[in-house]
Amino acid sequence: MVVQKGHDPSNSGSSLTVIQGYTMPIESKQSQTTPANSEYTQRVNGVIHYLRGNLDRQVKLEELANVACFSEYHFHLNIRQ
């Protein structure tokens, strides 16, 4: 398989990926949902749902990390981004 990345002069500066004669914009490859993205989205949605159900009290980072199935450290890094 031949994979080449380059610049398409006719396409306002966006990069392209060429695989065996087929040209595909890199942006379209990145926008595809992967199982990891889907799982991450489900975890974050679970945290949002948990927060909405507990608006009447203070919720600790440890609780939210447990809901998302992340360590406190990784949950904190993911939320900061």
URCORRA-V932501 format. One record per residue. SS is DSSP state (h for helix, s for strand, l for the rest). PSI is psi in whole degrees, -180 to 180 (NA if undefined). OMEGA is omega in whole degrees, 0 to 359 (999 if undefined). Layout:
ss=SS psi=PSI omega=OMEGA
ss=SS psi=PSI omega=OMEGA
This chain:
ss=l psi=133 omega=179
ss=l psi=122 omega=178
ss=s psi=124 omega=178
ss=s psi=139 omega=175
ss=s psi=138 omega=181
ss=s psi=-171 omega=182
ss=s psi=135 omega=177
ss=l psi=109 omega=183
ss=l psi=-22 omega=181
ss=l psi=-1 omega=188
ss=l psi=64 omega=173
ss=l psi=41 omega=172
ss=l psi=7 omega=180
ss=l psi=151 omega=181
ss=s psi=156 omega=179
ss=s psi=155 omega=172
ss=s psi=129 omega=180
ss=s psi=121 omega=179
ss=s psi=113 omega=179
ss=l psi=51 omega=175
ss=l psi=-8 omega=178
ss=s psi=132 omega=181
ss=s psi=130 omega=181
ss=s psi=128 omega=176
ss=s psi=139 omega=180
ss=h psi=-36 omega=181
ss=h psi=-38 omega=182
ss=h psi=-30 omega=177
ss=h psi=-40 omega=184
ss=h psi=-23 omega=183
ss=l psi=-8 omega=180
ss=l psi=140 omega=179
ss=l psi=127 omega=177
ss=l psi=161 omega=178
ss=h psi=-35 omega=180
ss=h psi=-42 omega=178
ss=h psi=-41 omega=180
ss=h psi=-44 omega=179
ss=h psi=-43 omega=178
ss=h psi=-45 omega=179
ss=h psi=-42 omega=178
ss=h psi=-39 omega=179
ss=h psi=-46 omega=180
ss=h psi=-41 omega=177
ss=h psi=-36 omega=176
ss=h psi=-40 omega=178
ss=h psi=-43 omega=179
ss=h psi=-45 omega=178
ss=h psi=-43 omega=179
ss=h psi=-44 omega=179
ss=h psi=-42 omega=179
ss=h psi=-33 omega=179
ss=h psi=-11 omega=183
ss=l psi=38 omega=181
ss=l psi=-17 omega=184
ss=l psi=2 omega=181
ss=l psi=165 omega=176
ss=l psi=135 omega=180
ss=l psi=133 omega=182
ss=l psi=154 omega=178
ss=h psi=-40 omega=180
ss=h psi=-43 omega=179
ss=h psi=-47 omega=182
ss=h psi=-40 omega=178
ss=h psi=-40 omega=178
ss=h psi=-40 omega=178
ss=h psi=-40 omega=182
ss=h psi=-7 omega=183
ss=l psi=41 omega=174
ss=l psi=159 omega=168
ss=l psi=162 omega=179
ss=h psi=-40 omega=180
ss=h psi=-51 omega=182
ss=h psi=-35 omega=177
ss=h psi=-46 omega=179
ss=h psi=-44 omega=179
ss=h psi=-42 omega=181
ss=h psi=-38 omega=181
ss=h psi=-35 omega=180
ss=h psi=-31 omega=184
ss=l psi=NA omega=999
